[in-house]
Amino acid sequence: MAEYWYNHKTGEVEEGPQSLGSDRDGPFATREEAARAPQIAQERARAWAEEDAADR
């Protein structure tokens, strides 16, 4: 089964880990999900910030 990664330097989706780990997010199950990696990261960061604020 293929895994997909989002490369932050190029903005491209890679099939399999082709670049440095510090340059990519993943793995994702689908190419479409990997393409949404920046949005997914923003959503997660927002949720974590809200959790932190609620814990205070």
Distance bins in CASP14 RR format, pairs under 12 A and 6 or more apart:
PFRMAT RR
TARGET T0000
AUTHOR 0000-0000-0000
RMODE 2
METHOD distances of the structure
MODEL  1
1 15 0 0 0 0 0 1 0 0 0 0 0
1 16 0 0 0 0 0 1 0 0 0 0 0
1 27 0 0 0 0 0 1 0 0 0 0 0
1 28 0 0 0 0 0 1 0 0 0 0 0
1 29 0 0 0 0 1 0 0 0 0 0 0
1 30 0 0 0 0 0 1 0 0 0 0 0
2 13 0 0 0 0 0 1 0 0 0 0 0
2 14 0 0 0 0 0 1 0 0 0 0 0
2 15 1 0 1 0 0 0 0 0 0 0 0
2 16 1 0 0 1 0 0 0 0 0 0 0
2 17 0 0 0 0 0 1 0 0 0 0 0
2 27 0 0 0 0 1 0 0 0 0 0 0
2 28 0 0 0 0 1 0 0 0 0 0 0
2 29 0 0 0 0 1 0 0 0 0 0 0
2 30 0 0 0 0 1 0 0 0 0 0 0
2 31 0 0 0 0 1 0 0 0 0 0 0
2 33 0 0 0 0 0 1 0 0 0 0 0
2 34 0 0 0 0 0 1 0 0 0 0 0
3 13 0 0 0 0 0 1 0 0 0 0 0
3 14 0 0 0 0 1 0 0 0 0 0 0
3 15 1 0 0 1 0 0 0 0 0 0 0
3 16 1 0 1 0 0 0 0 0 0 0 0
3 17 1 0 0 1 0 0 0 0 0 0 0
3 18 0 0 0 0 0 1 0 0 0 0 0
3 24 0 0 0 0 0 1 0 0 0 0 0
3 25 0 0 0 0 0 1 0 0 0 0 0
3 26 1 0 0 1 0 0 0 0 0 0 0
3 27 1 1 0 0 0 0 0 0 0 0 0
3 28 1 0 0 1 0 0 0 0 0 0 0
3 29 1 0 0 1 0 0 0 0 0 0 0
3 30 0 0 0 0 1 0 0 0 0 0 0
3 31 0 0 0 0 0 1 0 0 0 0 0
3 33 0 0 0 0 0 1 0 0 0 0 0
3 34 0 0 0 0 1 0 0 0 0 0 0
4 12 0 0 0 0 0 1 0 0 0 0 0
4 13 1 0 1 0 0 0 0 0 0 0 0
4 14 1 0 0 1 0 0 0 0 0 0 0
4 15 1 0 1 0 0 0 0 0 0 0 0
4 16 1 0 0 1 0 0 0 0 0 0 0
4 17 0 0 0 0 1 0 0 0 0 0 0
4 18 0 0 0 0 0 1 0 0 0 0 0
4 24 0 0 0 0 1 0 0 0 0 0 0
4 25 0 0 0 0 1 0 0 0 0 0 0
4 26 1 0 0 1 0 0 0 0 0 0 0
4 27 1 0 0 1 0 0 0 0 0 0 0
4 28 1 0 1 0 0 0 0 0 0 0 0
4 29 1 0 0 1 0 0 0 0 0 0 0
4 30 1 0 0 1 0 0 0 0 0 0 0
4 31 1 0 1 0 0 0 0 0 0 0 0
4 32 0 0 0 0 1 0 0 0 0 0 0
4 33 1 0 0 1 0 0 0 0 0 0 0
4 34 1 1 0 0 0 0 0 0 0 0 0
4 35 0 0 0 0 1 0 0 0 0 0 0
4 36 0 0 0 0 0 1 0 0 0 0 0
4 37 0 0 0 0 1 0 0 0 0 0 0
5 11 0 0 0 0 0 1 0 0 0 0 0
5 12 0 0 0 0 1 0 0 0 0 0 0
5 13 1 0 0 1 0 0 0 0 0 0 0
5 14 1 0 1 0 0 0 0 0 0 0 0
5 15 0 0 0 0 1 0 0 0 0 0 0
5 16 1 0 1 0 0 0 0 0 0 0 0
5 17 1 0 1 0 0 0 0 0 0 0 0
5 18 1 0 0 1 0 0 0 0 0 0 0
5 19 1 0 0 1 0 0 0 0 0 0 0
5 20 0 0 0 0 0 1 0 0 0 0 0
5 21 0 0 0 0 1 0 0 0 0 0 0
5 23 0 0 0 0 1 0 0 0 0 0 0
5 24 1 0 1 0 0 0 0 0 0 0 0
5 25 1 0 0 1 0 0 0 0 0 0 0
5 26 1 0 1 0 0 0 0 0 0 0 0
5 27 1 0 1 0 0 0 0 0 0 0 0
5 28 1 0 0 1 0 0 0 0 0 0 0
5 29 0 0 0 0 0 1 0 0 0 0 0
5 30 0 0 0 0 0 1 0 0 0 0 0
5 31 0 0 0 0 0 1 0 0 0 0 0
5 33 0 0 0 0 0 1 0 0 0 0 0
5 34 1 0 0 1 0 0 0 0 0 0 0
5 35 0 0 0 0 0 1 0 0 0 0 0
5 37 0 0 0 0 1 0 0 0 0 0 0
6 12 1 0 0 1 0 0 0 0 0 0 0
6 13 1 0 1 0 0 0 0 0 0 0 0
6 14 1 0 0 1 0 0 0 0 0 0 0
6 15 0 0 0 0 0 1 0 0 0 0 0
6 16 0 0 0 0 0 1 0 0 0 0 0
6 17 0 0 0 0 0 1 0 0 0 0 0
6 18 0 0 0 0 0 1 0 0 0 0 0
6 19 0 0 0 0 1 0 0 0 0 0 0
6 21 0 0 0 0 0 1 0 0 0 0 0
6 23 0 0 0 0 1 0 0 0 0 0 0
6 24 1 0 0 1 0 0 0 0 0 0 0
6 25 1 0 1 0 0 0 0 0 0 0 0
6 26 1 0 0 1 0 0 0 0 0 0 0
6 27 0 0 0 0 1 0 0 0 0 0 0
6 28 1 0 0 1 0 0 0 0 0 0 0
6 30 0 0 0 0 0 1 0 0 0 0 0
6 31 0 0 0 0 1 0 0 0 0 0 0
6 32 0 0 0 0 0 1 0 0 0 0 0
6 33 0 0 0 0 1 0 0 0 0 0 0
6 34 1 0 1 0 0 0 0 0 0 0 0
6 35 1 0 0 1 0 0 0 0 0 0 0
6 36 0 0 0 0 1 0 0 0 0 0 0
6 37 1 1 0 0 0 0 0 0 0 0 0
6 38 1 0 0 1 0 0 0 0 0 0 0
6 39 0 0 0 0 0 1 0 0 0 0 0
6 40 0 0 0 0 1 0 0 0 0 0 0
6 41 0 0 0 0 1 0 0 0 0 0 0
7 13 1 0 0 1 0 0 0 0 0 0 0
7 14 1 0 1 0 0 0 0 0 0 0 0
7 15 0 0 0 0 0 1 0 0 0 0 0
7 16 0 0 0 0 0 1 0 0 0 0 0
7 17 0 0 0 0 1 0 0 0 0 0 0
7 18 1 0 0 1 0 0 0 0 0 0 0
7 19 1 0 1 0 0 0 0 0 0 0 0
7 20 0 0 0 0 1 0 0 0 0 0 0
7 21 0 0 0 0 1 0 0 0 0 0 0
7 22 0 0 0 0 0 1 0 0 0 0 0
7 23 1 0 1 0 0 0 0 0 0 0 0
7 24 1 0 1 0 0 0 0 0 0 0 0
7 25 0 0 0 0 1 0 0 0 0 0 0
7 26 0 0 0 0 0 1 0 0 0 0 0
7 34 0 0 0 0 1 0 0 0 0 0 0
7 35 0 0 0 0 0 1 0 0 0 0 0
7 37 0 0 0 0 1 0 0 0 0 0 0
7 38 0 0 0 0 0 1 0 0 0 0 0
8 14 0 0 0 0 0 1 0 0 0 0 0
8 19 0 0 0 0 1 0 0 0 0 0 0
8 20 0 0 0 0 0 1 0 0 0 0 0
8 21 0 0 0 0 1 0 0 0 0 0 0
8 22 0 0 0 0 1 0 0 0 0 0 0
8 23 1 0 1 0 0 0 0 0 0 0 0
8 24 1 0 0 1 0 0 0 0 0 0 0
8 25 1 0 0 1 0 0 0 0 0 0 0
8 26 0 0 0 0 0 1 0 0 0 0 0
8 34 0 0 0 0 0 1 0 0 0 0 0
8 37 0 0 0 0 1 0 0 0 0 0 0
8 38 0 0 0 0 1 0 0 0 0 0 0
8 41 0 0 0 0 1 0 0 0 0 0 0
9 18 0 0 0 0 0 1 0 0 0 0 0
9 19 1 0 0 1 0 0 0 0 0 0 0
9 20 0 0 0 0 1 0 0 0 0 0 0
9 21 0 0 0 0 0 1 0 0 0 0 0
9 22 0 0 0 0 1 0 0 0 0 0 0
9 23 1 0 1 0 0 0 0 0 0 0 0
9 24 0 0 0 0 1 0 0 0 0 0 0
9 25 0 0 0 0 0 1 0 0 0 0 0
10 18 0 0 0 0 1 0 0 0 0 0 0
10 19 1 0 0 1 0 0 0 0 0 0 0
10 20 0 0 0 0 0 1 0 0 0 0 0
10 23 0 0 0 0 1 0 0 0 0 0 0
10 24 0 0 0 0 1 0 0 0 0 0 0
11 19 0 0 0 0 0 1 0 0 0 0 0
11 23 0 0 0 0 1 0 0 0 0 0 0
11 24 0 0 0 0 1 0 0 0 0 0 0
11 25 0 0 0 0 0 1 0 0 0 0 0
11 34 0 0 0 0 0 1 0 0 0 0 0
11 35 0 0 0 0 1 0 0 0 0 0 0
11 36 0 0 0 0 0 1 0 0 0 0 0
11 37 0 0 0 0 1 0 0 0 0 0 0
11 38 0 0 0 0 1 0 0 0 0 0 0
12 18 0 0 0 0 1 0 0 0 0 0 0
12 19 0 0 0 0 1 0 0 0 0 0 0
12 23 0 0 0 0 0 1 0 0 0 0 0
12 24 0 0 0 0 1 0 0 0 0 0 0
12 31 0 0 0 0 0 1 0 0 0 0 0
12 34 0 0 0 0 1 0 0 0 0 0 0
12 35 0 0 0 0 1 0 0 0 0 0 0
12 37 0 0 0 0 0 1 0 0 0 0 0
13 19 0 0 0 0 0 1 0 0 0 0 0
13 24 0 0 0 0 1 0 0 0 0 0 0
13 25 0 0 0 0 0 1 0 0 0 0 0
13 26 0 0 0 0 0 1 0 0 0 0 0
13 27 0 0 0 0 0 1 0 0 0 0 0
13 28 0 0 0 0 1 0 0 0 0 0 0
13 30 0 0 0 0 1 0 0 0 0 0 0
13 31 1 0 1 0 0 0 0 0 0 0 0
13 32 0 0 0 0 1 0 0 0 0 0 0
13 33 0 0 0 0 1 0 0 0 0 0 0
13 34 1 0 1 0 0 0 0 0 0 0 0
13 35 1 0 1 0 0 0 0 0 0 0 0
13 36 0 0 0 0 1 0 0 0 0 0 0
13 37 0 0 0 0 1 0 0 0 0 0 0
13 38 0 0 0 0 0 1 0 0 0 0 0
14 20 0 0 0 0 0 1 0 0 0 0 0
14 21 0 0 0 0 0 1 0 0 0 0 0
14 23 0 0 0 0 1 0 0 0 0 0 0
14 24 1 0 0 1 0 0 0 0 0 0 0
14 25 0 0 0 0 0 1 0 0 0 0 0
14 26 0 0 0 0 1 0 0 0 0 0 0
14 27 0 0 0 0 1 0 0 0 0 0 0
14 28 0 0 0 0 0 1 0 0 0 0 0
14 31 0 0 0 0 1 0 0 0 0 0 0
14 34 1 0 0 1 0 0 0 0 0 0 0
14 35 0 0 0 0 0 1 0 0 0 0 0
14 37 0 0 0 0 0 1 0 0 0 0 0
15 24 0 0 0 0 0 1 0 0 0 0 0
15 26 0 0 0 0 0 1 0 0 0 0 0
15 27 0 0 0 0 0 1 0 0 0 0 0
15 28 0 0 0 0 0 1 0 0 0 0 0
15 30 0 0 0 0 0 1 0 0 0 0 0
15 31 1 0 0 1 0 0 0 0 0 0 0
15 34 0 0 0 0 1 0 0 0 0 0 0
16 24 0 0 0 0 1 0 0 0 0 0 0
16 26 0 0 0 0 1 0 0 0 0 0 0
16 27 1 0 0 1 0 0 0 0 0 0 0
16 28 0 0 0 0 0 1 0 0 0 0 0
16 31 0 0 0 0 0 1 0 0 0 0 0
16 34 0 0 0 0 1 0 0 0 0 0 0
17 23 0 0 0 0 0 1 0 0 0 0 0
17 24 1 0 0 1 0 0 0 0 0 0 0
17 25 0 0 0 0 0 1 0 0 0 0 0
17 26 0 0 0 0 1 0 0 0 0 0 0
17 27 1 0 0 1 0 0 0 0 0 0 0
17 28 0 0 0 0 0 1 0 0 0 0 0
17 34 0 0 0 0 0 1 0 0 0 0 0
18 24 0 0 0 0 1 0 0 0 0 0 0
18 26 0 0 0 0 0 1 0 0 0 0 0
18 27 0 0 0 0 0 1 0 0 0 0 0
19 25 0 0 0 0 0 1 0 0 0 0 0
19 26 0 0 0 0 0 1 0 0 0 0 0
21 27 0 0 0 0 0 1 0 0 0 0 0
23 37 0 0 0 0 0 1 0 0 0 0 0
24 34 0 0 0 0 1 0 0 0 0 0 0
24 37 0 0 0 0 1 0 0 0 0 0 0
24 38 0 0 0 0 0 1 0 0 0 0 0
24 41 0 0 0 0 0 1 0 0 0 0 0
25 33 0 0 0 0 0 1 0 0 0 0 0
25 34 1 0 0 1 0 0 0 0 0 0 0
25 35 0 0 0 0 0 1 0 0 0 0 0
25 36 0 0 0 0 0 1 0 0 0 0 0
25 37 1 0 1 0 0 0 0 0 0 0 0
25 38 0 0 0 0 1 0 0 0 0 0 0
25 39 0 0 0 0 0 1 0 0 0 0 0
25 40 1 0 0 1 0 0 0 0 0 0 0
25 41 1 0 0 1 0 0 0 0 0 0 0
25 42 0 0 0 0 0 1 0 0 0 0 0
25 44 0 0 0 0 0 1 0 0 0 0 0
26 33 0 0 0 0 1 0 0 0 0 0 0
26 34 1 0 0 1 0 0 0 0 0 0 0
26 35 0 0 0 0 0 1 0 0 0 0 0
26 36 0 0 0 0 0 1 0 0 0 0 0
26 37 1 0 0 1 0 0 0 0 0 0 0
26 40 0 0 0 0 1 0 0 0 0 0 0
26 41 0 0 0 0 0 1 0 0 0 0 0
27 33 0 0 0 0 1 0 0 0 0 0 0
27 34 1 0 0 1 0 0 0 0 0 0 0
27 37 0 0 0 0 0 1 0 0 0 0 0
28 34 1 1 0 0 0 0 0 0 0 0 0
28 35 0 0 0 0 1 0 0 0 0 0 0
28 36 0 0 0 0 1 0 0 0 0 0 0
28 37 1 0 0 1 0 0 0 0 0 0 0
28 40 0 0 0 0 1 0 0 0 0 0 0
28 41 0 0 0 0 0 1 0 0 0 0 0
29 36 0 0 0 0 0 1 0 0 0 0 0
30 36 0 0 0 0 1 0 0 0 0 0 0
30 37 0 0 0 0 0 1 0 0 0 0 0
31 37 0 0 0 0 0 1 0 0 0 0 0
32 39 0 0 0 0 0 1 0 0 0 0 0
32 40 0 0 0 0 0 1 0 0 0 0 0
33 39 0 0 0 0 0 1 0 0 0 0 0
33 40 1 0 0 1 0 0 0 0 0 0 0
34 40 0 0 0 0 1 0 0 0 0 0 0
34 41 0 0 0 0 0 1 0 0 0 0 0
36 42 0 0 0 0 0 1 0 0 0 0 0
36 43 0 0 0 0 1 0 0 0 0 0 0
36 44 0 0 0 0 0 1 0 0 0 0 0
37 43 0 0 0 0 0 1 0 0 0 0 0
37 44 0 0 0 0 0 1 0 0 0 0 0
38 44 0 0 0 0 0 1 0 0 0 0 0
38 45 0 0 0 0 0 1 0 0 0 0 0
39 45 0 0 0 0 0 1 0 0 0 0 0
39 46 0 0 0 0 0 1 0 0 0 0 0
40 46 0 0 0 0 0 1 0 0 0 0 0
40 47 0 0 0 0 0 1 0 0 0 0 0
41 47 0 0 0 0 0 1 0 0 0 0 0
41 48 0 0 0 0 0 1 0 0 0 0 0
42 48 0 0 0 0 0 1 0 0 0 0 0
42 49 0 0 0 0 0 1 0 0 0 0 0
43 49 0 0 0 0 0 1 0 0 0 0 0
43 50 0 0 0 0 0 1 0 0 0 0 0
44 50 0 0 0 0 0 1 0 0 0 0 0
44 51 0 0 0 0 0 1 0 0 0 0 0
45 51 0 0 0 0 0 1 0 0 0 0 0
45 52 0 0 0 0 0 1 0 0 0 0 0
46 52 0 0 0 0 0 1 0 0 0 0 0
46 53 0 0 0 0 0 1 0 0 0 0 0
47 53 0 0 0 0 0 1 0 0 0 0 0
47 54 0 0 0 0 0 1 0 0 0 0 0
48 54 0 0 0 0 0 1 0 0 0 0 0
48 55 0 0 0 0 0 1 0 0 0 0 0
49 55 0 0 0 0 0 1 0 0 0 0 0
49 56 0 0 0 0 0 1 0 0 0 0 0
50 56 0 0 0 0 0 1 0 0 0 0 0
END
